[in-house]
Amino acid sequence: MAERHHLWAVANLLVGRYGAEARARARENADEANRAGDGEVSAFWTDVDSALPPHPDSSPTAGGPA
């Protein structure tokens, strides 16, 4: 599993780029990696999805690195 601050950073970038669509993008990336047989990358994107804020159109600073 990736370190928490890496997951938070990627989640923050997704929110910045995709806003409310960030969660869908993370899940699409996980599904795509899974279909390609790359379980490690799929797990990373699933973890990023978990690191996203409840409402991805908001900033993921809550729970981010101190």
C-alpha positions as CSV (number, residue, x, y, z in Angstrom):
1,M,0.0,0.0,0.0
2,A,1.2,3.5,-0.8
3,E,2.0,5.9,2.0
4,R,-0.9,8.0,3.2
5,H,0.6,11.3,2.1
6,H,1.1,9.9,-1.5
7,L,-2.5,8.8,-1.6
8,W,-3.6,12.2,-0.3
9,A,-1.5,14.0,-2.9
10,V,-2.9,12.0,-5.8
11,A,-6.5,12.5,-4.4
12,N,-5.8,16.3,-4.2
13,L,-4.6,16.4,-7.8
14,L,-7.7,14.4,-9.0
15,V,-10.0,16.8,-7.2
16,G,-8.1,19.8,-8.6
17,R,-8.3,18.5,-12.1
18,Y,-11.7,16.7,-12.2
19,G,-13.7,18.2,-9.3
20,A,-16.8,16.2,-8.6
21,E,-15.7,13.6,-11.2
22,A,-12.6,12.7,-9.2
23,R,-14.1,9.6,-7.6
24,A,-15.3,8.3,-10.9
25,R,-11.8,8.8,-12.4
26,A,-10.1,7.0,-9.6
27,R,-12.5,4.0,-9.9
28,E,-12.1,4.0,-13.7
29,N,-8.3,3.8,-13.3
30,A,-8.7,1.0,-10.8
31,D,-11.0,-0.9,-13.1
32,E,-8.7,-0.4,-16.1
33,A,-5.7,-1.7,-14.1
34,N,-7.7,-4.6,-12.9
35,R,-8.7,-5.6,-16.4
36,A,-5.1,-5.3,-17.5
37,G,-4.2,-7.8,-14.7
38,D,-2.2,-5.2,-12.6
39,G,-3.6,-5.8,-9.1
40,E,-1.0,-3.5,-7.5
41,V,-2.0,-0.5,-9.6
42,S,-5.7,-1.4,-9.1
43,A,-5.2,-1.4,-5.3
44,F,-3.4,1.9,-5.5
45,W,-6.3,3.6,-7.3
46,T,-8.8,1.9,-4.9
47,D,-6.8,3.4,-2.0
48,V,-6.8,6.8,-3.7
49,D,-10.6,6.5,-4.0
50,S,-10.7,5.9,-0.3
51,A,-8.5,9.0,0.3
52,L,-10.9,11.3,-1.5
53,P,-13.1,13.6,0.6
54,P,-16.8,12.6,0.9
55,H,-17.7,15.3,-1.5
56,P,-14.8,15.5,-4.0
57,D,-15.8,19.0,-5.2
58,S,-14.4,20.1,-1.9
59,S,-10.8,20.2,-0.9
60,P,-9.3,17.0,0.6
61,T,-7.4,19.0,3.3
62,A,-9.3,17.3,6.1
63,G,-7.4,14.2,6.8
64,G,-4.4,15.3,4.7
65,P,-0.9,15.4,6.0
66,A,-0.2,17.8,8.9
